[in-house]
């Protein structure tokens, strides 16, 4: 049996990076993607690509390159995402829009581009890395959780919509992991969390 072709987004660090390494060791044909492909230099995968999940053209170009080289995509792993912390009142609408653009709309863009190929193949699997935050909301994490709750809704709908075409839909909801995710979230949120004039300053300190 030929190796399964796996396209993974957000492989520069954390879960995506580790998953690309582990699947390669398990003899999958891995296409690792990241906006900063230089961060993929230690991954010995079949192909490295630099699509930005916010940019439909770059997604289309990357997908076409995978199809040209390998003829199919068996598994899509939607892993790209990030968090901004802060009380709902403190976080700007623009910050939330940017987070939705990556965490939710980025997933939708990938699906709109890759799933037609799976439908033509009459089989495939879409795996989305959600979060425990998509089931349990904590203070200062409401807007990030909103993006992950959205992935729950999308996945539940697609699980039924895509089943007739032989495409499985899986949502994985991990908790904290040993990665740079939390440190990056803290850095993204530092201005908000360190503002002494915020009415939520005591909460942030706690």
N, CA, C and O of each residue as an XYZ file, in Angstrom:
824
protein
N       0.851     -1.197      0.000
C       0.000      0.000      0.000
C       0.884      1.244      0.000
O       1.873      1.300      0.730
N       0.530      2.250     -0.822
C       1.321      3.471     -0.886
C       1.108      4.294      0.372
O       0.095      4.169      1.060
N       2.096      5.142      0.653
C       2.053      5.971      1.847
C       0.930      7.002      1.735
O       0.687      7.544      0.657
N       0.250      7.272      2.847
C      -0.786      8.288      2.876
C      -0.155      9.679      2.763
O       0.877      9.954      3.375
N      -0.785     10.546      1.978
C      -0.309     11.913      1.776
C      -0.992     12.813      2.799
O      -2.218     12.933      2.807
N      -0.195     13.447      3.665
C      -0.734     14.256      4.760
C      -0.255     15.695      4.617
O       0.947     15.947      4.539
N      -1.190     16.634      4.583
C      -0.881     18.063      4.531
C      -1.208     18.669      5.889
O      -2.346     18.586      6.351
N      -0.212     19.280      6.530
C      -0.374     19.821      7.879
C      -0.075     21.315      7.864
O       0.951     21.738      7.331
N      -0.960     22.112      8.444
C      -0.692     23.547      8.578
C      -0.098     23.843      9.955
O      -0.297     23.093     10.911
N       0.630     24.948     10.031
C       1.159     25.398     11.317
C       2.214     24.487     11.907
O       2.123     24.092     13.069
N       3.224     24.149     11.103
C       4.241     23.189     11.540
C       5.506     23.826     12.104
O       6.470     23.117     12.393
N       5.524     25.138     12.265
C       6.773     25.780     12.693
C       7.146     25.417     14.123
O       8.331     25.341     14.450
N       6.150     25.192     14.984
C       6.416     24.842     16.384
C       5.306     23.927     16.888
O       4.344     23.638     16.177
N       5.460     23.484     18.116
C       4.391     22.839     18.856
C       3.832     21.574     18.250
O       4.565     20.748     17.706
N       2.496     21.432     18.352
C       1.826     20.204     17.933
C       2.076     19.918     16.453
O       2.346     18.774     16.086
N       1.989     20.941     15.599
C       2.187     20.723     14.169
C       3.575     20.213     13.845
O       3.736     19.301     13.034
N       4.574     20.798     14.478
C       5.966     20.398     14.247
C       6.181     18.959     14.699
O       6.775     18.158     13.979
N       5.696     18.637     15.891
C       5.875     17.290     16.431
C       5.103     16.259     15.622
O       5.588     15.152     15.386
N       3.888     16.629     15.194
C       3.076     15.716     14.399
C       3.749     15.406     13.062
O       3.757     14.256     12.621
N       4.314     16.431     12.416
C       5.017     16.214     11.150
C       6.174     15.238     11.336
O       6.394     14.360     10.502
N       6.910     15.396     12.430
C       8.050     14.509     12.698
C       7.575     13.085     12.958
O       8.126     12.131     12.409
N       6.556     12.945     13.794
C       6.072     11.606     14.160
C       5.447     10.870     12.972
O       5.664      9.671     12.799
N       4.672     11.587     12.155
C       4.054     10.933     11.005
C       5.089     10.523      9.967
O       4.935      9.499      9.302
N       6.149     11.325      9.828
C       7.236     10.942      8.926
C       7.885      9.653      9.397
O       8.148      8.757      8.596
N       8.142      9.557     10.695
C       8.733      8.335     11.257
C       7.804      7.137     11.085
O       8.257      5.995     11.023
N       6.487      7.410     11.008
C       5.505      6.341     10.816
C       5.255      6.047      9.333
O       4.314      5.334      8.984
N       6.107      6.605      8.467
C       6.086      6.328      7.017
C       4.918      6.958      6.270
O       4.525      6.467      5.211
N       4.356      8.045      6.811
C       3.443      8.860      6.029
C       4.256      9.800      5.140
O       5.395     10.139      5.461
N       3.668     10.211      4.034
C       4.283     11.236      3.188
C       3.760     12.580      3.668
O       2.601     12.926      3.436
N       4.624     13.337      4.341
C       4.195     14.542      5.054
C       4.560     15.806      4.282
O       5.705     15.988      3.866
N       3.579     16.668      4.102
C       3.808     18.018      3.578
C       3.619     18.963      4.757
O       2.503     19.162      5.236
N       4.717     19.540      5.217
C       4.687     20.449      6.365
C       4.639     21.879      5.866
O       5.406     22.256      4.980
N       3.742     22.679      6.429
C       3.613     24.061      5.983
C       3.737     25.018      7.161
O       3.406     24.690      8.300
N       4.223     26.204      6.847
C       4.348     27.266      7.843
C       4.562     28.575      7.103
O       5.130     28.598      6.011
N       4.101     29.664      7.706
C       4.325     30.983      7.092
C       5.806     31.314      7.043
O       6.257     32.044      6.161
N       6.572     30.767      8.006
C       8.016     30.981      8.060
C       8.703     29.641      7.839
O       9.057     28.963      8.804
N       8.898     29.249      6.583
C       9.405     27.904      6.291
C      10.797     27.627      6.831
O      11.189     26.467      6.952
N      11.558     28.679      7.163
C      12.880     28.441      7.730
C      12.796     27.700      9.061
O      13.768     27.075      9.486
N      11.638     27.766      9.720
C      11.456     27.068     10.994
C      11.196     25.581     10.806
O      11.056     24.843     11.781
N      11.130     25.140      9.557
C      10.908     23.727      9.261
C      12.205     23.007      8.920
O      12.184     21.836      8.540
N      13.325     23.692      9.052
C      14.598     23.181      8.547
C      15.022     21.854      9.178
O      15.753     21.084      8.555
N      14.576     21.577     10.401
C      14.974     20.331     11.058
C      14.004     19.183     10.787
O      14.190     18.080     11.300
N      12.972     19.438      9.981
C      12.004     18.390      9.653
C      12.395     17.716      8.338
O      12.566     18.390      7.322
N      12.534     16.417      8.353
C      12.897     15.665      7.153
C      11.628     15.093      6.530
O      11.394     13.885      6.531
N      10.822     16.005      6.000
C       9.531     15.632      5.426
C       9.624     15.583      3.910
O      10.635     15.977      3.328
N       8.560     15.096      3.273
C       8.568     14.965      1.814
C       8.581     16.314      1.114
O       9.166     16.456      0.041
N       7.924     17.322      1.732
C       7.825     18.631      1.097
C       7.531     19.679      2.161
O       6.770     19.439      3.099
N       8.147     20.843      1.998
C       7.889     21.989      2.859
C       7.328     23.119      2.007
O       7.861     23.426      0.941
N       6.242     23.739      2.485
C       5.593     24.798      1.729
C       5.250     25.963      2.649
O       5.048     25.762      3.847
N       5.179     27.203      2.098
C       4.954     28.384      2.935
C       3.582     29.047      2.821
O       3.523     30.276      2.842
N       2.464     28.300      2.701
C       1.181     29.006      2.571
C       0.801     29.744      3.844
O       1.177     29.349      4.948
N       0.061     30.805      3.669
C      -0.505     31.573      4.775
C      -1.996     31.282      4.771
O      -2.670     31.549      3.776
N      -2.531     30.734      5.872
C      -3.944     30.345      5.881
C      -4.877     31.545      5.765
O      -6.085     31.372      5.604
N      -4.329     32.766      5.847
C      -5.143     33.965      5.654
C      -5.251     34.347      4.184
O      -6.021     35.240      3.829
N      -4.488     33.679      3.331
C      -4.370     34.078      1.927
C      -4.839     32.950      1.004
O      -4.113     31.974      0.819
N      -6.036     33.063      0.421
C      -6.551     31.991     -0.440
C      -5.638     31.647     -1.612
O      -5.555     30.485     -2.008
N      -4.954     32.640     -2.169
C      -4.078     32.372     -3.314
C      -2.907     31.496     -2.914
O      -2.555     30.567     -3.640
N      -2.295     31.777     -1.762
C      -1.163     30.969     -1.327
C      -1.609     29.556     -0.969
O      -0.859     28.601     -1.171
N      -2.825     29.416     -0.437
C      -3.361     28.084     -0.142
C      -3.581     27.308     -1.434
O      -3.236     26.130     -1.525
N      -4.158     27.973     -2.431
C      -4.408     27.322     -3.722
C      -3.103     26.892     -4.377
O      -3.014     25.793     -4.924
N      -2.091     27.753     -4.324
C      -0.803     27.422     -4.930
C      -0.170     26.221     -4.240
O       0.361     25.329     -4.902
N      -0.225     26.197     -2.909
C       0.366     25.089     -2.163
C      -0.375     23.786     -2.463
O       0.247     22.742     -2.661
N      -1.701     23.854     -2.494
C      -2.493     22.653     -2.763
C      -2.212     22.117     -4.157
O      -2.070     20.909     -4.347
N      -2.133     23.003     -5.116
C      -1.835     22.581     -6.490
C      -0.454     21.936     -6.584
O      -0.257     20.987     -7.343
N       0.502     22.455     -5.809
C       1.843     21.872     -5.814
C       1.820     20.453     -5.239
O       2.490     19.560     -5.758
N       1.055     20.249     -4.175
C       0.945     18.903     -3.587
C       0.295     17.942     -4.585
O       0.777     16.826     -4.778
N      -0.782     18.368     -5.209
C      -1.476     17.507     -6.183
C      -0.561     17.218     -7.366
O      -0.531     16.093     -7.863
N       0.178     18.211     -7.817
C       1.086     18.015     -8.955
C       2.153     16.976     -8.631
O       2.484     16.133     -9.465
N       2.685     17.042     -7.419
C       3.780     16.143     -7.049
C       3.311     14.756     -6.639
O       3.944     13.758     -6.984
N       2.202     14.686     -5.905
C       1.809     13.414     -5.288
C       0.480     12.865     -5.800
O       0.148     11.710     -5.534
N      -0.286     13.681     -6.533
C      -1.503     13.194     -7.160
C      -2.743     13.195     -6.297
O      -3.847     13.001     -6.807
N      -2.590     13.409     -4.987
C      -3.742     13.350     -4.097
C      -3.373     13.927     -2.730
O      -2.199     14.146     -2.433
N      -4.385     14.166     -1.912
C      -4.197     14.513     -0.500
C      -5.149     13.619      0.286
O      -6.368     13.731      0.156
N      -4.594     12.741      1.093
C      -5.421     11.803      1.852
C      -5.907     12.387      3.167
O      -7.033     12.127      3.591
N      -5.048     13.183      3.818
C      -5.367     13.719      5.142
C      -4.974     15.193      5.190
O      -3.859     15.564      4.823
N      -5.903     16.021      5.647
C      -5.617     17.427      5.917
C      -5.667     17.627      7.426
O      -6.663     17.294      8.070
N      -4.593     18.171      7.987
C      -4.570     18.494      9.409
C      -4.550     20.011      9.553
O      -3.551     20.660      9.241
N      -5.660     20.570     10.029
C      -5.756     22.007     10.278
C      -5.221     22.295     11.676
O      -5.923     22.105     12.669
N      -3.986     22.750     11.747
C      -3.344     22.959     13.041
C      -2.995     24.415     13.314
O      -2.848     24.799     14.475
N      -2.860     25.233     12.279
C      -2.438     26.622     12.468
C      -3.423     27.368     13.370
O      -4.638     27.272     13.196
N      -2.885     28.100     14.323
C      -3.736     28.878     15.217
C      -2.910     29.569     16.288
O      -1.752     29.221     16.519
N      -3.517     30.550     16.935
C      -2.823     31.253     18.016
C      -3.848     31.864     18.947
O      -5.044     31.870     18.653
N      -3.368     32.387     20.091
C      -4.270     32.937     21.099
C      -3.846     34.336     21.508
O      -2.661     34.667     21.539
N      -4.832     35.137     21.818
C      -4.635     36.426     22.483
C      -5.460     36.387     23.757
O      -6.639     36.033     23.726
N      -4.852     36.748     24.873
C      -5.536     36.721     26.164
C      -6.028     38.119     26.541
O      -5.484     39.130     26.095
N      -7.052     38.148     27.359
C      -7.567     39.411     27.883
C      -9.065     39.338     28.081
O      -9.746     38.523     27.458
N      -9.574     40.195     28.951
C     -11.017     40.275     29.141
C     -11.679     40.720     27.836
O     -11.081     41.446     27.042
N     -12.891     40.287     27.628
C     -13.605     40.612     26.383
C     -13.654     42.119     26.167
O     -13.510     42.584     25.037
N     -13.854     42.878     27.220
C     -13.934     44.334     27.104
C     -12.599     44.945     26.705
O     -12.562     45.977     26.034
N     -11.507     44.315     27.112
C     -10.170     44.884     26.885
C      -9.593     44.589     25.503
O      -8.797     45.370     24.982
N      -9.984     43.483     24.917
C      -9.400     43.086     23.627
C     -10.133     43.811     22.502
O     -11.363     43.845     22.478
N      -9.379     44.388     21.575
C      -9.998     45.140     20.489
C     -10.697     44.202     19.506
O     -10.327     43.036     19.367
N     -11.700     44.728     18.837
C     -12.398     43.956     17.812
C     -11.414     43.529     16.728
O     -11.523     42.430     16.184
N     -10.453     44.398     16.414
C      -9.466     44.082     15.374
C      -8.623     42.868     15.776
O      -8.322     42.014     14.942
N      -8.244     42.797     17.056
C      -7.467     41.640     17.524
C      -8.277     40.352     17.401
O      -7.749     39.311     17.008
N      -9.553     40.431     17.738
C     -10.411     39.254     17.658
C     -10.624     38.857     16.200
O     -10.615     37.672     15.866
N     -10.817     39.854     15.333
C     -10.976     39.560     13.907
C      -9.746     38.853     13.346
O      -9.872     37.913     12.560
N      -8.559     39.303     13.747
C      -7.321     38.674     13.279
C      -7.220     37.231     13.770
O      -6.777     36.345     13.040
N      -7.638     37.007     15.022
C      -7.585     35.650     15.566
C      -8.574     34.732     14.848
O      -8.242     33.590     14.531
N      -9.783     35.225     14.594
C     -10.753     34.434     13.829
C     -10.245     34.177     12.408
O     -10.497     33.115     11.839
N      -9.533     35.146     11.843
C      -9.045     35.004     10.477
C      -8.115     33.808     10.337
O      -8.129     33.119      9.317
N      -7.303     33.561     11.367
C      -6.399     32.407     11.348
C      -7.099     31.156     11.862
O      -7.118     30.129     11.184
N      -7.668     31.240     13.051
C      -8.153     30.048     13.748
C      -9.406     29.443     13.133
O      -9.601     28.229     13.194
N     -10.262     30.281     12.539
C     -11.535     29.789     11.996
C     -11.581     29.913     10.480
O     -11.745     28.919      9.772
N     -11.436     31.136      9.989
C     -11.531     31.328      8.542
C     -10.378     30.632      7.824
O     -10.535     30.191      6.685
N      -9.227     30.532      8.477
C      -8.108     29.793      7.885
C      -8.459     28.335      7.665
O      -8.129     27.754      6.632
N      -9.140     27.742      8.655
C      -9.596     26.355      8.511
C     -10.597     26.240      7.362
O     -10.525     25.308      6.562
N     -11.529     27.189      7.284
C     -12.518     27.154      6.213
C     -11.859     27.293      4.842
O     -12.260     26.631      3.885
N     -10.841     28.160      4.751
C     -10.146     28.333      3.462
C      -9.441     27.036      3.054
O      -9.480     26.645      1.887
N      -8.802     26.379      4.010
C      -8.129     25.119      3.701
C      -9.133     24.077      3.233
O      -8.882     23.358      2.265
N     -10.254     23.994      3.909
C     -11.274     23.006      3.548
C     -11.838     23.290      2.162
O     -12.014     22.371      1.362
N     -12.121     24.550      1.876
C     -12.685     24.904      0.570
C     -11.727     24.577     -0.570
O     -12.160     24.339     -1.698
N     -10.429     24.564     -0.281
C      -9.432     24.297     -1.315
C      -9.082     22.824     -1.428
O      -8.901     22.316     -2.535
N      -8.984     22.127     -0.298
C      -8.511     20.738     -0.299
C      -9.645     19.730     -0.474
O      -9.476     18.731     -1.173
N     -10.789     19.975      0.146
C     -11.876     18.991      0.128
C     -12.368     18.653     -1.286
O     -12.710     17.495     -1.527
N     -12.421     19.601     -2.235
C     -12.831     19.189     -3.583
C     -11.966     18.073     -4.164
O     -12.470     17.220     -4.894
N     -10.673     18.067     -3.849
C      -9.804     16.982     -4.312
C     -10.164     15.673     -3.613
O     -10.168     14.617     -4.244
N     -10.464     15.734     -2.325
C     -10.872     14.527     -1.602
C     -12.188     13.998     -2.139
O     -12.374     12.787     -2.265
N     -13.095     14.901     -2.453
C     -14.389     14.478     -2.986
C     -14.209     13.767     -4.321
O     -14.898     12.791     -4.616
N     -13.281     14.265     -5.118
C     -12.981     13.625     -6.393
C     -12.361     12.245     -6.180
O     -12.604     11.319     -6.954
N     -11.558     12.118     -5.122
C     -10.941     10.833     -4.766
C     -11.948      9.851     -4.171
O     -11.723      8.641     -4.150
N     -13.076     10.407     -3.684
C     -14.109      9.646     -2.983
C     -13.635      9.134     -1.628
O     -14.174      8.158     -1.106
N     -12.631      9.787     -1.062
C     -12.186      9.446      0.285
C     -11.229     10.520      0.784
O     -10.633     11.260      0.002
N     -11.099     10.586      2.094
C     -10.190     11.548      2.704
C     -10.527     11.718      4.170
O     -11.524     11.189      4.662
N      -9.688     12.459      4.853
C      -9.924     12.723      6.275
C      -9.488     14.151      6.578
O      -8.384     14.562      6.221
N     -10.358     14.897      7.234
C     -10.058     16.255      7.675
C      -9.943     16.225      9.195
O     -10.912     15.920      9.891
N      -8.764     16.540      9.704
C      -8.511     16.565     11.140
C      -8.232     18.004     11.543
O      -7.332     18.640     10.994
N      -8.986     18.513     12.485
C      -8.784     19.880     12.960
C      -8.351     19.848     14.417
O      -8.963     19.178     15.248
N      -7.286     20.583     14.710
C      -6.804     20.686     16.079
C      -7.549     21.838     16.749
O      -7.234     23.008     16.534
N      -8.525     21.491     17.549
C      -9.255     22.484     18.323
C      -8.552     22.706     19.654
O      -7.331     22.854     19.700
N      -9.314     22.729     20.723
C      -8.726     22.949     22.047
C      -9.751     22.597     23.110
O     -10.958     22.671     22.878
N      -9.258     22.216     24.270
C     -10.138     22.065     25.425
C     -10.891     23.370     25.689
O     -11.984     23.368     26.255
N     -10.281     24.489     25.266
C     -10.936     25.796     25.407
C     -12.182     25.893     24.538
O     -12.970     26.825     24.697
N     -12.372     24.954     23.631
C     -13.594     24.905     22.841
C     -14.724     24.192     23.561
O     -15.833     24.092     23.036
N     -14.449     23.697     24.758
C     -15.475     23.048     25.569
C     -15.633     23.718     26.929
O     -16.706     23.674     27.531
N     -14.543     24.343     27.413
C     -14.537     24.944     28.743
C     -13.926     26.336     28.646
O     -12.789     26.489     28.199
N     -14.683     27.354     29.064
C     -14.212     28.734     28.955
C     -13.754     29.235     30.324
O     -14.448     29.064     31.326
N     -12.580     29.855     30.346
C     -12.043     30.463     31.561
C     -11.973     31.975     31.380
O     -11.908     32.452     30.247
N     -11.984     32.739     32.469
C     -11.826     34.191     32.356
C     -10.535     34.535     31.626
O      -9.545     33.811     31.727
N     -10.549     35.632     30.896
C      -9.394     36.154     30.153
C      -9.111     35.320     28.897
O      -8.129     35.563     28.197
N      -9.975     34.337     28.617
C      -9.749     33.457     27.477
C     -10.984     33.370     26.580
O     -11.068     32.500     25.713
N     -11.943     34.278     26.793
C     -13.223     34.172     26.109
C     -13.147     34.267     24.605
O     -13.812     33.502     23.906
N     -12.347     35.192     24.082
C     -12.323     35.381     22.625
C     -11.605     34.219     21.932
O     -12.028     33.777     20.863
N     -10.516     33.723     22.541
C      -9.845     32.542     21.973
C     -10.789     31.347     22.008
O     -10.901     30.610     21.029
N     -11.476     31.155     23.149
C     -12.438     30.053     23.242
C     -13.529     30.187     22.187
O     -14.006     29.182     21.660
N     -13.928     31.412     21.874
C     -14.949     31.612     20.846
C     -14.493     31.032     19.513
O     -15.298     30.453     18.783
N     -13.210     31.182     19.186
C     -12.713     30.607     17.927
C     -12.757     29.088     17.971
O     -13.044     28.442     16.963
N     -12.474     28.518     19.131
C     -12.445     27.061     19.241
C     -13.851     26.462     19.347
O     -14.084     25.343     18.888
N     -14.791     27.206     19.953
C     -16.189     26.777     19.927
C     -16.693     26.779     18.480
O     -17.465     25.904     18.086
N     -16.256     27.762     17.695
C     -16.661     27.823     16.289
C     -16.197     26.587     15.533
O     -16.917     26.076     14.675
N     -14.992     26.102     15.848
C     -14.489     24.895     15.188
C     -15.330     23.672     15.549
O     -15.499     22.769     14.730
N     -15.853     23.643     16.767
C     -16.774     22.563     17.153
C     -17.994     22.559     16.236
O     -18.384     21.515     15.714
N     -18.591     23.733     16.044
C     -19.791     23.827     15.219
C     -19.503     23.429     13.773
O     -20.255     22.665     13.169
N     -18.412     23.951     13.228
C     -18.065     23.641     11.844
C     -17.816     22.147     11.661
O     -18.269     21.545     10.688
N     -17.089     21.557     12.611
C     -16.756     20.130     12.509
C     -17.997     19.260     12.622
O     -18.141     18.281     11.891
N     -18.899     19.617     13.541
C     -20.128     18.832     13.693
C     -20.964     18.864     12.412
O     -21.553     17.858     12.018
N     -21.006     20.030     11.769
C     -21.755     20.131     10.513
C     -21.075     19.349      9.394
O     -21.723     18.591      8.672
N     -19.777     19.537      9.259
C     -19.058     18.886      8.156
C     -19.022     17.376      8.297
O     -18.961     16.657      7.300
N     -19.061     16.892      9.530
C     -19.039     15.439      9.741
C     -20.201     14.770      9.008
O     -20.057     13.675      8.463
N     -21.345     15.437      9.002
C     -22.521     14.915      8.300
C     -22.469     15.274      6.817
O     -22.782     14.446      5.962
N     -22.075     16.504      6.517
C     -22.073     16.975      5.130
C     -21.123     16.183      4.241
O     -21.438     15.909      3.083
N     -19.962     15.814      4.777
C     -18.927     15.186      3.954
C     -18.968     13.660      3.979
O     -18.319     13.010      3.159
N     -19.722     13.087      4.909
C     -19.775     11.624      5.009
C     -20.205     10.943      3.706
O     -19.629      9.911      3.363
N     -21.195     11.472      2.958
C     -21.595     10.799      1.723
C     -20.491     10.725      0.674
O     -20.568      9.923     -0.257
N     -19.464     11.559      0.824
C     -18.368     11.568     -0.144
C     -17.171     10.741      0.340
O     -16.099     10.783     -0.264
N     -17.358      9.992      1.429
C     -16.274      9.158      1.938
C     -15.225      9.926      2.710
O     -14.110      9.440      2.897
N     -15.571     11.135      3.167
C     -14.607     11.986      3.878
C     -14.975     12.021      5.353
O     -16.091     12.385      5.722
N     -14.026     11.640      6.180
C     -14.214     11.666      7.633
C     -13.766     13.017      8.188
O     -12.828     13.629      7.677
N     -14.438     13.466      9.227
C     -14.104     14.729      9.886
C     -13.828     14.442     11.360
O     -14.649     13.840     12.052
N     -12.666     14.880     11.827
C     -12.234     14.627     13.204
C     -11.842     15.954     13.846
O     -11.126     16.754     13.243
N     -12.311     16.187     15.071
C     -11.898     17.354     15.853
C     -11.165     16.851     17.086
O     -11.705     16.052     17.853
N      -9.939     17.315     17.277
C      -9.133     16.950     18.438
C      -9.042     18.161     19.348
O      -8.776     19.271     18.886
N      -9.263     17.954     20.644
C      -9.317     19.079     21.579
C      -8.324     18.883     22.729
O      -8.720     18.490     23.826
N      -7.055     19.150     22.487
C      -6.049     18.959     23.541
C      -6.092     20.062     24.590
O      -6.595     21.157     24.340
N      -5.561     19.758     25.755
C      -5.333     20.776     26.775
C      -3.944     21.346     26.605
O      -3.406     21.349     25.498
N      -3.353     21.829     27.685
C      -2.006     22.387     27.610
C      -1.009     21.321     27.186
O      -1.133     20.156     27.564
N      -0.030     21.722     26.407
C       1.019     20.804     25.966
C       2.370     21.496     26.108
O       2.448     22.719     26.230
N       3.421     20.699     26.092
C       4.772     21.258     26.201
C       5.151     21.862     24.846
O       5.673     21.174     23.970
N       4.884     23.140     24.696
C       5.181     23.827     23.441
C       5.343     25.312     23.739
O       5.261     25.750     24.887
N       5.577     26.076     22.665
C       5.729     27.525     22.819
C       4.384     28.256     22.784
O       4.348     29.486     22.827
N       3.287     27.512     22.707
C       1.989     28.146     22.490
C       1.658     29.143     23.589
O       1.272     30.276     23.303
N       1.806     28.732     24.847
C       1.431     29.603     25.956
C       2.333     30.832     26.024
O       1.866     31.940     26.288
N       3.631     30.629     25.783
C       4.563     31.763     25.804
C       4.233     32.754     24.701
O       4.306     33.966     24.907
N       3.869     32.239     23.522
C       3.496     33.107     22.414
C       2.206     33.854     22.736
O       2.085     35.043     22.439
N       1.246     33.166     23.339
C      -0.011     33.811     23.726
C       0.261     34.932     24.732
O      -0.340     36.004     24.658
N       1.166     34.672     25.663
C       1.512     35.687     26.656
C       2.139     36.898     25.983
O       1.816     38.038     26.315
N       3.040     36.646     25.032
C       3.693     37.745     24.313
C       2.675     38.539     23.492
O       2.732     39.768     23.452
N       1.741     37.836     22.835
C       0.707     38.507     22.046
C      -0.187     39.403     22.900
O      -0.768     40.372     22.411
N      -0.287     39.057     24.194
C      -1.249     39.703     25.080
C      -0.604     40.646     26.087
O      -1.297     41.226     26.923
N       0.706     40.803     26.018
C       1.429     41.492     27.085
C       0.929     42.914     27.321
O       0.791     43.345     28.466
N       0.660     43.636     26.246
C       0.219     45.027     26.393
C      -1.093     45.105     27.173
O      -1.270     45.970     28.030
N      -2.002     44.193     26.864
C      -3.288     44.178     27.572
C      -3.120     43.725     29.014
O      -3.644     44.353     29.934
N      -2.392     42.640     29.209
C      -2.291     42.043     30.544
C      -1.480     42.887     31.513
O      -1.637     42.757     32.727
N      -0.614     43.751     30.995
C       0.237     44.557     31.875
C      -0.272     45.985     32.052
O       0.393     46.802     32.689
N      -1.434     46.294     31.501
C      -1.980     47.651     31.585
C      -2.478     47.931     33.006
O      -3.468     47.335     33.431
N      -1.814     48.828     33.753
C      -2.233     49.083     35.137
C      -3.561     49.814     35.231
O      -4.184     49.826     36.293
N      -4.008     50.428     34.130
C      -5.263     51.180     34.146
C      -6.476     50.318     33.799
O      -7.613     50.783     33.858
N      -6.224     49.051     33.433
C      -7.347     48.174     33.088
C      -8.172     47.879     34.336
O      -7.611     47.644     35.406
N      -9.506     47.888     34.211
C     -10.348     47.498     35.354
C     -10.158     46.034     35.731
O     -10.601     45.595     36.793
N      -9.497     45.281     34.856
C      -9.266     43.855     35.093
C      -7.827     43.569     35.541
O      -7.391     42.418     35.552
N      -7.104     44.617     35.907
C      -5.675     44.452     36.247
C      -5.483     43.455     37.382
O      -4.565     42.637     37.330
N      -6.322     43.507     38.392
C      -6.185     42.566     39.510
C      -6.407     41.127     39.052
O      -5.728     40.207     39.507
N      -7.364     40.949     38.151
C      -7.622     39.608     37.599
C      -6.404     39.126     36.822
O      -5.985     37.976     36.953
N      -5.840     40.020     36.012
C      -4.667     39.627     35.224
C      -3.503     39.241     36.141
O      -2.806     38.259     35.887
N      -3.302     40.013     37.198
C      -2.214     39.712     38.127
C      -2.448     38.360     38.804
O      -1.508     37.606     39.058
N      -3.707     38.073     39.088
C      -4.052     36.800     39.728
C      -3.797     35.636     38.783
O      -4.029     34.483     39.147
